[in-house]
Amino acid sequence: MAKSIDTSFAHAARLLLPAMDKTAVYLIGCGGTGSWLAPAVARLVYVMREQRPDISIVFIDPDTVEAGNIPRQNFCAAEIGRPKALTLAQRYGAAWGMEIAARVERFDPKIISGTWDRLSIIIGCVDNAAARRAIAATLKKNKGAHSVWWLDCGNANESGQVLLGSSATVADLKDAFVSKRVCGRLPGPHLQAPDLLKARHEERNGHKLSCAELMAANAQSLTINQAVAAVAADYLARMLGGGPLVKFATYIDQATGSARSRAITEEEITAVVKPSRGKQP
């Protein structure tokens, strides 16, 4: 039987972000995907500064560059031993002639908790549940204001996803649609995919494999991180004013060369968010 045609995008609403004078972009995780996304973040912010003059960038990562990172991450041998966040901030800050802040530490909700006066876009490029729980807690603290948005990037060996949202709970989604064609709230990535907050077996047992070790074990392709970063960059560009955003989740598969997205419609949001998922993270 022939597959039905997906017409959801014909009825999709566009995302309407809160109008705020200040904008802050936080890139959390500067390794596999984050290192490739960093130059796109810097370039997009540089280009969009005419529309958002008061915009800042912060790169956050506690790790340093290791020899095993070189084949797959956006670093070179001369940078081994240097903090990842600082290295990328200095490199692309100099390239575009602008200040990019770097924090060589794990992300903590306190970093953003005192900045509700601005639109904060958190780009999560982390590889563990603990870090994602910290980001989810930020949405919880910002409940009701919806000035904090979480753009989460994740991948397996040859597949990946980019999920966007602002709501910590299902209850926060009430009145999300200003009209059928305009939406002001989306379910947080942890509502769309609850397993993001669950520690994997290797995490629970204290021997989480690094990205370098995963690559050495042939568990990840050499290009999946760049593919996910490209999708995330498109989301960010549209959020900053580079065109309407009518999707909230994108899934890619390199083995088949396929990609699919979920349109911003009540039906698509309902399909991924169940009432039982509305508990506080």
N, C-alpha and C positions, 0 to 999 in steps of 0.2 A: 504494500500500500504506500502511495506517495506521501511524503512528509508534508504537513501543513506549512503554509507560508507565515513567517513571523511578521505580524503587522504592528507590533507594539510601538515601534519607533514613529509610526505615523501619528500616534496619539500621545507621544512623550511630552512631558512638561520640561521646561528649562529650569535649571537651578538658579535661585536668586540668593546670593550671599548677603549678609547684613552689611549695610552701608556704614563704614567706619573710616575715620581719617587715617589711622595707622594700620599697617599690615606687617606681620612677622612670619617668615617661613623658617621652619625648623626641620633640618634633615637629620634624622636620628638613625645612626648606623651608617658608617662610611666604608663598609667592606664590599662584599660581592656586588650587590645592586647599588648601594649608596655611592660608591666611588665612581660608577658610571653615570649616575644621575646628577652628581655634583656639578659638572660643567653645564648641564642643561638648566639646572636651577639658577646658576649664576647668569647665564645668558638670558633666560626668560625674565629674570628680575631686572636686568639691565635694560632690556627692550621695553618692559612694561612700566618703567619708572615715570614715563610721561603721564600715564593714567593713574598711577599710585606713587606719587613722589616720596611719601613717607613710608618706605618699605625697607625691611631689614632681613638679613639672613644669618642663621646660626647653624653651624655643623656640630654635631654631638656624637662622640664615640670615645670609649675608654681605652681602646686598643692601639698598639703600635704596629707598623708594617713589618711583616715577617717574610723571610725568603719564600716560603710556601705560598704567599699571597700573589707573587709576581705574575704567574701565568694567567691568572683569572681575574684579578682585580686591577683597577686603574692606577697602578703604582709601578715604579721602576726600581732597579737594584740600588741606585744611589739613595733611595728613601728608606731603606731598611733600617729599623730601629727608631724611626720618627713617628710621632703620634699621627694617626690617620686623619683625624678631624683637622688638626693644625696644618698638616701638609696640604690638604685639599683647599682649605680656606686661604692659605697664603698663595698657592698656585693660581687659583681662579680669581682671587681678589686682585692680584697683580695683573692678570690677563685682561680684566675688565675695568680696572681702575676704580674699584670700589671696596669698601670695607666689608669683610665677611668675618663674623665672630666665630671662634672655635672654643668648644668646651671639651676638655679631655676627661670625661667622666661618664658614668652611666646616667641615663635620663631619669629625672625625678620630677613628678608633677609640680613640685615647688618652683621649678624653673619657669613655669608658665602661670602658676596660680595667682600671681600679683599683676597680671597684664590683661585683665578683662576689658581694657579700654581699646583693644585693637582686634583685628581679625587675625587669628593665629591658625596657620596651616601646618599641621604636623605631618611630615612625610616619614612613615615608619619603614625602615629597611633593616629590620632586626631579624635575628634567626632563633629567638627563644621566647617561650611563653611569658617569662618573668618581665621582659622588656615590654611586651604587648600589654600585659596587665597594668604596667605603670602608665602607658599611654591611655588605656581605657579609663583609668582612674581620673585622668585629666578631664575627660568628657563628663564624668560623674560630677566633678567639682564645678563644672561650668553649666550644670543642668539649668535649662530654661533660657540661658542667654544665647546659646548657639553661635558664639563668636569663635569657638574652637572647632576645627575640622580635622579629621584624621584620614589621611590617604595612606593606606597600608599596602605594602608590596611584599609578595611572598612567592616562593617557587619550590618546585621539586626538581628532579633531574632534567626533564625536558618540558616541563609545563610550569605555568605560573599564573598569578592573579593579581589584580589591582582593585582594591575595594575602597569606597569613599563613604564617609558618614559623619554625623555630628551628634546623634542622639545616643545617650547611654542606656536608655531603657525603651521598651515599646511604648510606654505611657508618654514619653517625650515626643512621640511622633503625632500626637493629637494635633489636628489643624496644620499638618505639615504642608498641605497644598493650599496655597493662597487662592488658586483657581485650578481648573483642569490643565492649564498650560503653564502654571508657575508653581514651583515647589521650593520651600525654604528650609526643609529639614530632611535628613536621610538617616537610616539606621546605621549606627556605628559598625565598623568591620567586625567587631566581636559579636554583634547580633546577627550579622549575615553568616558568619562562620564561627560558631562558639568554640570549636576545637583550637582556634588560635590562642586561646587562653589556657589550654591544657598542656602541661609539660609532657614532652615525649619521653619514651623509656630512657634514652640516653641522658636526658636532662635530669630525670628523677634520680638516676644512679651516679650522678656527678662525673660522667665522662662524655659530655657532649662533644661530638666531633666538630672540629673547626671547618670553615669553608675549604681551607687548603687540604685538609684530610679527606673531606668528602670528594674533592676533585681527584685526589690521588687514588681513591677507591673506585673511581669511575662512576660516582653517584650523580654527578652534575655535569652537564655539557658546558663547553667553554663559552657559549653565547647566550644562555638563558637569562643571565643577569642583565645583559645589555638589552635584550628583548623586553623584559619587564620594565626596565628603566625608560625605554622609549614610550611605552604606554603611559607610564606615570607622568612623564614630561608633558604629554598631550593633555592629561587631566589638569595639571598645574597651569598650563598655558591658558586653558579655557576658564579656570577659576580666577585667574588674574586679569581676565578681560580679553583674551585672544579668540573669543568666539563662544557661542552658546554651548553649555554642557547639558546634555540630555540623557546621560548614562550614569550609573553609579557603581557598576561592577563590570570588569572585563577579565576574561579567561583566555589564555593562549596555550596552544599545544604545538611544540616544534616538530614532533614526530609526524603529525598529520598536516602541519602547516595551517592549522585552523585557529580562528579567534571568534569569540562571541561576547556580546555585552548585554547587560540588562538595562532596559530603558527606564527612565524615571516615570513610572506610572503606578497608580495604587495597586494594580494587579501584580506587577512585578515585585513591588516591595512586600506585599502580603505573601507572595510565594516563597520568599526567603526568610521572613521573620515570623516566628510563631509566638503566640502568647506565653508559652512556657519559657521563652528566651528573654522575657522582660525583666528578669531579676538583676539587681545591681551587680556590677562586676566586682 
